[in-house]
């Protein structure tokens, strides 16, 4: 009997089983056929995931990781070398440990060669995965954007939506808190297997039940270290497909399928999905606005190394949303829904999702006044949620409303050339 044909029953407990045998992620030789299956199925059959992808577009810089140069790679300047083929992108936590970065001083050397051994483990593992997928190019932010040039960072940051949207996939070091952790890790395969219990109730036919944790997706992804980074929100939303390297298993996320090794044909719909689902942004316009409100809540919980990046780090999603709806962006709000968007309120002053903070602490109760929050350097108008460092709830998240007011005019001046950041 296949997994899909088994009767399913959500119960209020989690199956806990004693570890019986250690096992390893066998990614290096070769990658799991499951990844190939997910990727092939998505590219060939998921219209939602491929319809907005421009396969001819490439970022201004890429890492050329060609198969015949196992120990060396090099930085590719796209307008000079004209890369032929698709690329993958890496989503990772920088952490506090030093890593190789692209600068104006070393760009010449990195164009010649980069020794793979000089890279952090997450980068090396990502190269292994992408090579096994027969993809020649890889985009990593720290090696493809000049880290000592404000001008280059500004020009590159406005293309982030294109970088992730046109990648064949995003490799996510979801469980890694920094580059030294890597994608591949020891794990116990018995924790990936589904626990099944046969019923033996009186006067009831015997059936096989699966013990499920309704928070499976949240525990494996949404509370992982990577997901606490604000920049990752748009990376995850814009990429047509994301391969999560989690603590215990691989997970897959695209516009038409959420899956995992435990549930290779799709995670059951009875599970909770706290974050914004990709397909909501591609759905009807009302669904897209609803998705934006959910996105603001989860984005506002995440951490930014530079607070001034609050609007910049989500500008790619805003640009995509504008193209999807034709609406006008107003520093985190949207003109057509402005009456309700202005009714946001602060839920908690400081809340970064992590395994150690599974729920909102009791003392952090909702408040309608942000006056007690620390003052932040100016980055957005005071009427925008983006002006504050707080968890934000956009009111009327779950209800249709009838406006009793009329917005006569709106005006906003962007600090830079990018109206979304």
VMD Tcl script that draws the C-alpha trace (Angstrom):
set ca {
  {0.00 0.00 0.00}
  {1.38 3.42 -0.95}
  {1.63 6.36 1.41}
  {-1.18 8.21 -0.36}
  {-3.57 5.27 -0.13}
  {-3.24 4.87 3.63}
  {-6.02 6.34 5.76}
  {-4.71 9.38 7.60}
  {-5.73 10.66 11.00}
  {-4.29 13.73 12.71}
  {-3.80 13.10 16.41}
  {-2.72 15.31 19.24}
  {0.62 13.64 19.93}
  {3.94 13.28 18.21}
  {5.42 9.83 17.72}
  {8.67 9.65 19.66}
  {10.86 6.68 18.88}
  {14.24 5.72 20.22}
  {17.06 6.21 17.71}
  {18.05 2.82 16.37}
  {20.79 3.51 13.86}
  {22.84 6.48 12.71}
  {22.84 7.39 9.05}
  {24.24 10.08 6.80}
  {22.94 12.44 4.18}
  {24.17 10.65 1.07}
  {24.32 13.80 -1.06}
  {27.86 13.62 -2.29}
  {27.58 10.46 -4.36}
  {25.19 11.15 -6.03}
  {22.42 13.58 -4.93}
  {19.19 11.91 -3.88}
  {17.01 10.87 -6.77}
  {14.23 12.56 -4.87}
  {15.69 15.99 -5.68}
  {15.92 15.06 -9.36}
  {12.35 13.85 -9.29}
  {11.02 17.01 -7.63}
  {13.03 19.27 -9.92}
  {12.10 17.46 -13.12}
  {8.42 17.30 -12.21}
  {8.35 21.00 -11.36}
  {10.18 22.20 -14.49}
  {8.14 20.02 -16.85}
  {4.67 20.19 -15.32}
  {4.27 23.14 -12.93}
  {3.03 26.05 -15.02}
  {2.93 28.35 -12.00}
  {6.60 27.84 -11.21}
  {8.04 28.43 -14.69}
  {5.72 30.99 -16.25}
  {7.62 34.08 -15.05}
  {11.15 32.67 -15.45}
  {13.47 34.22 -18.03}
  {16.02 31.49 -18.72}
  {18.17 33.85 -20.80}
  {18.66 36.30 -17.94}
  {21.76 36.08 -15.76}
  {23.04 38.11 -12.80}
  {25.93 40.47 -13.51}
  {28.32 38.02 -11.82}
  {28.21 34.27 -11.30}
  {30.49 31.52 -10.05}
  {31.50 29.19 -12.86}
  {31.72 25.76 -11.22}
  {32.27 23.66 -14.35}
  {32.57 19.93 -13.86}
  {36.12 19.55 -15.14}
  {37.58 21.91 -12.52}
  {36.87 20.02 -9.32}
  {39.16 21.92 -6.96}
  {38.87 25.36 -8.55}
  {36.12 27.69 -9.69}
  {36.18 31.29 -10.89}
  {34.10 34.43 -10.87}
  {32.31 35.00 -14.16}
  {31.45 38.52 -15.39}
  {28.28 37.90 -17.36}
  {28.49 40.73 -19.90}
  {32.02 39.61 -20.85}
  {31.80 35.81 -20.68}
  {28.13 35.43 -21.69}
  {27.23 32.41 -19.54}
  {25.43 29.66 -21.37}
  {23.02 27.71 -19.21}
  {21.01 28.13 -16.06}
  {22.24 28.94 -12.57}
  {21.28 28.11 -9.00}
  {21.34 30.49 -6.03}
  {22.44 29.85 -2.46}
  {20.47 31.12 0.53}
  {22.56 31.05 3.71}
  {23.27 32.65 7.07}
  {26.45 34.72 7.06}
  {27.02 34.36 10.79}
  {29.90 36.01 12.66}
  {32.75 33.86 11.35}
  {34.92 35.36 8.59}
  {34.24 34.13 5.05}
  {35.77 34.90 1.67}
  {34.10 37.97 0.22}
  {34.30 39.75 -3.11}
  {36.02 43.13 -2.85}
  {37.51 45.66 -5.23}
  {40.95 44.41 -4.15}
  {40.48 40.70 -4.90}
  {38.03 40.72 -7.84}
  {40.90 40.25 -10.30}
  {42.21 37.19 -8.49}
  {38.74 35.67 -8.07}
  {38.10 36.06 -11.79}
  {41.18 33.93 -12.37}
  {40.52 31.22 -9.80}
  {38.98 30.44 -6.45}
  {40.20 27.38 -4.58}
  {37.14 25.49 -3.37}
  {39.03 24.53 -0.22}
  {39.18 28.23 0.77}
  {35.39 28.48 0.95}
  {33.20 27.82 4.00}
  {31.54 24.42 4.22}
  {28.08 25.65 3.19}
  {29.56 27.03 -0.04}
  {31.52 23.85 -0.74}
  {28.46 21.69 -0.13}
  {26.34 23.91 -2.37}
  {28.90 23.52 -5.16}
  {28.71 19.74 -4.74}
  {24.91 19.77 -4.98}
  {24.77 22.06 -7.99}
  {27.41 20.08 -9.85}
  {25.46 16.87 -9.22}
  {22.41 18.60 -10.68}
  {24.46 19.31 -13.82}
  {24.07 23.06 -13.40}
  {27.17 25.05 -14.32}
  {26.67 28.34 -12.50}
  {26.02 29.32 -8.89}
  {25.15 32.71 -7.41}
  {26.26 33.49 -3.84}
  {25.70 37.01 -2.54}
  {29.02 37.42 -0.71}
  {31.00 36.35 -3.79}
  {28.90 38.01 -6.50}
  {28.37 41.48 -4.98}
  {31.28 43.76 -4.11}
  {31.23 43.92 -0.32}
  {33.23 47.15 -0.07}
  {31.30 49.18 -2.64}
  {28.06 50.94 -1.72}
  {27.46 51.78 -5.36}
  {27.72 48.15 -6.45}
  {25.54 46.99 -3.59}
  {22.84 49.49 -4.54}
  {22.88 48.51 -8.21}
  {22.82 44.80 -7.39}
  {20.18 45.02 -4.66}
  {17.57 46.30 -7.11}
  {17.98 43.11 -9.18}
  {17.43 40.69 -6.31}
  {13.97 39.83 -7.58}
  {15.46 38.79 -10.93}
  {18.33 36.88 -9.31}
  {16.05 34.57 -7.35}
  {13.09 34.50 -9.71}
  {15.18 33.34 -12.68}
  {17.34 30.79 -10.84}
  {16.61 27.16 -11.64}
  {16.40 26.61 -7.88}
  {17.49 28.05 -4.58}
  {19.72 25.85 -2.43}
  {18.84 26.76 1.16}
  {21.21 26.03 4.06}
  {18.13 26.10 6.25}
  {19.53 24.43 9.37}
  {22.92 26.16 9.28}
  {23.51 29.15 11.55}
  {26.67 30.10 9.66}
  {28.82 28.97 6.76}
  {30.89 26.54 8.81}
  {27.91 24.22 9.46}
  {27.26 23.23 5.85}
  {24.39 21.43 4.17}
  {25.37 17.83 4.85}
  {25.10 16.48 8.36}
  {24.79 13.27 10.33}
  {21.22 12.35 11.03}
  {19.04 9.49 12.17}
  {17.00 8.15 9.28}
  {14.46 6.63 11.65}
  {13.32 10.18 12.45}
  {12.41 10.66 8.79}
  {10.20 7.58 8.61}
  {6.48 7.97 9.26}
  {5.20 6.30 12.43}
  {2.18 4.12 11.75}
  {-0.05 2.52 14.37}
  {-2.66 -0.17 13.64}
  {-6.00 0.31 15.37}
  {-7.62 -2.44 17.45}
  {-10.78 -0.79 18.75}
  {-13.79 -2.90 19.69}
  {-16.39 -3.24 16.94}
  {-14.32 -1.12 14.57}
  {-12.55 -2.31 11.43}
  {-8.79 -2.45 11.71}
  {-7.02 0.45 10.09}
  {-3.53 1.84 9.91}
  {-3.10 5.35 11.27}
  {-0.21 7.75 10.83}
  {1.01 9.76 13.80}
  {1.55 13.30 12.61}
  {2.77 16.52 14.09}
  {0.54 19.30 12.80}
  {3.49 21.69 13.10}
  {5.80 19.55 10.96}
  {6.47 22.31 8.41}
  {6.91 24.99 11.04}
  {9.33 22.90 13.10}
  {11.44 21.82 10.13}
  {11.54 25.11 8.24}
  {9.93 28.16 9.80}
  {11.85 27.89 13.07}
  {15.18 27.01 11.46}
  {18.13 29.45 11.76}
  {18.06 30.60 8.13}
  {14.39 31.55 8.18}
  {15.04 34.08 10.94}
  {16.91 36.27 8.42}
  {14.78 39.02 6.90}
  {16.52 38.84 3.52}
  {15.53 35.19 3.20}
  {11.83 36.04 3.05}
  {12.04 37.37 -0.49}
  {14.60 34.75 -1.50}
  {12.15 32.07 -0.46}
  {9.10 33.72 -2.00}
  {10.64 34.73 -5.33}
  {12.66 31.61 -6.15}
  {10.55 29.27 -8.33}
  {11.65 26.35 -6.16}
  {13.61 25.96 -2.92}
  {15.50 22.88 -1.74}
  {15.80 23.08 2.04}
  {18.65 21.21 3.70}
  {17.07 20.81 7.12}
  {18.24 19.44 10.43}
  {16.84 15.97 9.79}
  {15.78 15.82 6.16}
  {15.44 17.44 2.76}
  {12.36 19.54 2.12}
  {11.00 20.96 -1.12}
  {9.04 24.15 -1.69}
  {7.61 25.45 -4.98}
  {4.45 27.13 -6.22}
  {2.53 23.88 -6.53}
  {4.13 21.48 -4.05}
  {5.43 21.42 -0.49}
  {7.15 18.10 0.11}
  {9.77 16.38 2.26}
  {11.53 13.06 2.50}
  {8.87 12.02 4.99}
  {6.16 13.09 2.53}
  {7.74 12.88 -0.95}
  {4.40 13.24 -2.76}
  {3.35 16.29 -0.79}
  {3.01 17.37 2.81}
  {-0.57 16.74 4.02}
  {-2.81 19.78 3.82}
  {-3.86 19.32 7.44}
  {-0.45 20.61 8.49}
  {-0.09 24.26 9.34}
  {1.87 26.52 7.00}
  {2.62 29.67 9.00}
  {4.43 31.59 6.26}
  {3.16 32.93 2.96}
  {2.71 30.21 0.39}
  {4.10 30.93 -3.05}
  {0.87 30.12 -4.87}
  {-1.00 32.84 -2.98}
  {1.01 35.55 -4.74}
  {0.18 33.96 -8.10}
  {-3.52 33.59 -7.33}
  {-6.34 36.10 -7.53}
  {-5.69 39.71 -6.57}
  {-7.62 39.41 -3.27}
  {-5.50 36.37 -2.42}
  {-2.34 38.32 -3.28}
  {-3.28 41.17 -0.92}
  {-4.03 38.65 1.80}
  {-0.64 37.06 1.16}
  {1.06 40.47 1.51}
  {-0.45 40.96 4.97}
  {0.72 37.54 6.07}
  {4.13 38.24 4.60}
  {4.46 41.52 6.55}
  {3.75 39.69 9.79}
  {6.40 37.03 9.23}
  {8.88 39.43 7.68}
  {8.58 41.87 10.59}
  {9.56 39.07 13.00}
  {12.86 38.47 11.23}
  {16.28 39.91 11.99}
  {18.25 42.44 9.95}
  {21.95 43.08 10.45}
  {21.42 46.60 9.11}
  {18.09 48.09 10.26}
  {18.18 50.58 7.39}
  {17.60 47.65 5.00}
  {14.02 47.17 6.23}
  {12.36 48.11 2.93}
  {15.28 47.14 0.73}
  {15.28 43.52 1.93}
  {11.70 43.07 0.77}
  {11.83 45.32 -2.31}
  {12.00 42.37 -4.71}
  {8.68 41.00 -3.45}
  {7.17 44.51 -3.59}
  {8.26 44.87 -7.23}
  {6.80 41.48 -8.09}
  {3.56 42.34 -6.25}
  {3.28 45.61 -8.17}
  {3.68 43.80 -11.48}
  {1.08 41.28 -10.36}
  {-1.55 43.79 -9.21}
  {-0.71 47.11 -10.91}
  {-1.05 48.81 -7.52}
  {1.10 51.66 -6.24}
  {3.62 50.95 -3.49}
  {3.74 53.27 -0.49}
  {6.68 52.32 1.75}
  {5.33 48.92 2.75}
  {1.65 49.64 2.11}
  {-0.48 49.53 -1.04}
  {-2.60 52.43 -2.28}
  {-5.76 50.50 -3.16}
  {-5.89 48.97 0.31}
  {-4.52 51.97 2.17}
  {-7.47 52.41 4.62}
  {-6.96 48.92 6.06}
  {-3.20 48.85 5.61}
  {-2.92 51.91 7.84}
  {-4.60 49.95 10.63}
  {-1.49 47.90 11.42}
  {-0.49 47.54 15.04}
  {2.47 46.29 17.03}
  {2.22 42.76 18.34}
  {5.60 42.44 20.05}
  {8.59 44.71 20.31}
  {11.17 41.96 19.81}
  {10.47 38.52 18.47}
  {12.81 36.54 16.26}
  {11.51 33.05 15.40}
  {13.76 30.21 16.49}
  {13.55 26.76 17.98}
  {14.03 28.27 21.43}
  {11.02 30.61 21.03}
  {8.24 28.39 19.72}
  {5.45 30.71 20.85}
  {5.03 34.36 21.70}
  {5.93 34.92 25.37}
  {2.98 35.76 27.60}
  {4.50 39.08 28.66}
  {4.67 40.25 25.03}
  {0.98 40.95 24.65}
  {-0.41 42.94 21.73}
  {-0.26 46.69 22.10}
  {-1.76 49.46 20.02}
  {0.98 51.91 20.89}
  {4.54 51.76 19.53}
  {5.69 54.62 21.77}
  {7.58 52.27 24.08}
  {9.74 50.90 21.28}
  {13.37 52.01 20.85}
  {13.86 54.83 18.41}
  {15.27 53.72 15.04}
  {17.19 55.83 12.48}
  {14.80 57.08 9.80}
  {14.04 54.52 7.12}
  {10.31 54.94 6.45}
  {7.43 57.33 7.26}
  {5.95 57.02 10.75}
  {2.65 55.78 9.31}
  {4.40 52.74 7.82}
  {5.05 49.54 9.76}
  {8.55 49.58 8.26}
  {9.50 52.51 10.51}
  {9.53 50.23 13.56}
  {11.52 47.24 14.76}
  {8.56 45.16 15.85}
  {6.29 42.29 14.99}
  {3.43 43.79 13.01}
  {-0.16 42.69 12.54}
  {-2.00 44.23 9.59}
  {-5.60 44.56 10.69}
  {-8.52 42.80 8.99}
  {-6.22 40.00 7.91}
  {-9.03 37.50 7.67}
  {-12.08 39.61 6.79}
  {-13.41 41.49 3.78}
  {-14.27 45.07 4.61}
  {-16.25 47.86 3.00}
  {-14.45 51.20 2.93}
  {-16.42 54.15 4.30}
  {-13.69 56.62 3.38}
  {-12.11 57.72 0.12}
  {-8.39 58.23 -0.40}
  {-8.08 61.47 -2.36}
  {-4.36 61.56 -2.99}
  {-1.10 59.94 -1.93}
  {2.44 61.19 -2.35}
  {5.74 59.66 -1.33}
  {9.35 60.48 -2.21}
  {11.89 57.67 -2.40}
  {15.33 58.32 -0.94}
  {17.04 56.62 -3.87}
  {16.36 55.53 -7.44}
  {14.52 52.39 -6.37}
  {10.88 53.19 -5.51}
  {10.55 49.85 -3.71}
  {13.51 50.18 -1.35}
}
mol new
graphics top color blue
foreach p $ca { graphics top sphere $p radius 0.5 }
foreach p [lrange $ca 0 end-1] q [lrange $ca 1 end] { graphics top cylinder $p $q radius 0.2 }
display resetview
